[in-house]
């Protein structure tokens, strides 16, 4: 069995402001670094062999904080798990999107140059499958982003309800046994409750 721990990065200023980040390369804010440290402390009581990160700064900073606490090196950056491209809505809040594009902006995927769920799911699944194949029988942490993780989870475990948004520094654990994936933990952020 191979165990994959999927982690959403810590908080950024844009998270606090409710702005779509997409491919914009924002750093963690002070709260994000604190969240990463609290999660690292939680994970220090578990056995993890490798840690990977999206190539975007907010995920990498989260992964580096965790890697430092666990005493394992950051094994690599994986562009396949970077956040979905937000196209023309990157940097905007909900009210700004409604003002610019109208209340039906969510139905304008192509016109807004958004990455489709299907393409995101395919690249996310491919990236996680490759990591599982590279480290069979290992426990692997992967720090990524909310939207791409939910799309990827829907592709790997189709029966999983991914309607609940992932919290910053939440962990979701998948297990691959032979060729089948199951989810043993979803969106766990109890470590943030103090």
C-alpha positions, 0 to 999 in steps of 0.5 A, a space after each residue: 500500500 502507498 499512502 499519499 497525504 494531500 495538503 492544501 497550502 497555508 494562508 496568503 493575503 489573497 486568501 484573507 481577501 477572498 481573491 482567486 489566486 490560480 497561477 499567481 505566485 503569492 507567498 504565505 502570510 504570517 498566519 500561513 506560516 503559523 498554520 504550516 508550523 502547527 500542521 508540521 507539529 501534528 505530522 511529526 508524530 507520524 511516519 512520512 518518507 517524502 514530501 513534494 510540492 507544487 511549483 508555486 511559492 505558497 505551496 513550496 513555503 508550506 512544504 519547506 516548513 513541514 520538511 524542516 520539522 519532519 527532518 526530510 528533504 523536499 523531494 521535488 517540485 511538481 508542476 502537475 499539481 499547481 493550482 488551476 489557471 484562473 484566467 481573467 478572474 485571477 486577483 478578483 473578489 466575488 463582488 469584482 467578478 460580478 461587477 466585471 462579468 455579471 452574476 452568471 460569471 461561473 458559466 463563462 469558463 471559456 470566455 474567462 480563459 479558465 482551466 477546465 475541470 476535466 483538464 485539471 483532473 487529468 493532470 492532477 491524477 497523472 501527477 499523483 499516479 506518477 508519485 505513487 509509482 515512484 514510491 510504492 509502499 511509501 508514505 508521501 506528502 504532497 502540498 498543493 492547492 484547493 481547487 486542483 486537489 478537489 479535482 484530482 480527488 474526484 478523479 482518483 476516488 469518484 465516489 468521494 464527496 468533494 463539495 466541501 472546500 479544503 481548508 488551509 493546511 488541511 490534510 486528506 489521506 489517500 491509500 493506493 492498494 494495487 490499482 485502486 484508491 480509497 480516501 481514509 481522511 478528508 479535509 482534516 484540520 483539527 490541528 488548527 483548533 488549538 
